[in-house]
Every structure is written in structure tokens, then in C-alpha cells.
Amino acid sequence: MPRDVTDADHSLRDIEQALRRAAANAEKLARETGTPLVLWQDGRVVEVWPAIDSSMPMRPGQPPQ
């Protein structure tokens, strides 16, 4: 009997969209308040400073100059 994954697929897609929105909102807030994003990266917690200009990549460690 085939498994009906339609509902699960929709839920997973909704979750992914919500996570992407939350990440974008967190990055925007960090940029506006001059604070770092705290991320889990390579098995450890790191602070990443968003660039002031959103077209530039984020920089680990130090606030933007």
C-alpha cells in the first residue's frame, strides 16, 4: 500500500519556508542593531557579524568596519 506523503511534504515545505523567513529576519535585526548573529558552525557556536550592506557576505569574529 503506497504511503500518502502529500501532507508530510506540504508540512516540510512550510517548515523550510518558515526557517528561511526566521533566518532572514534575524539577519535583518542583527544588521539594524549592530549585533552579531550567533550560529552553530563546524561543531561550535560562533558569532557572525552581518555586513552593513546586505549584498556583502557576513564576516566571522569582528564587527563590520
Secondary structure, DSSP 4 states (H G I P E B T S, - for coil): -----HHHHHHHHHHHHHHHHHHHHHHHHHHHHT--EEEEETTEEEEEEPPSSTTSPPEESS---
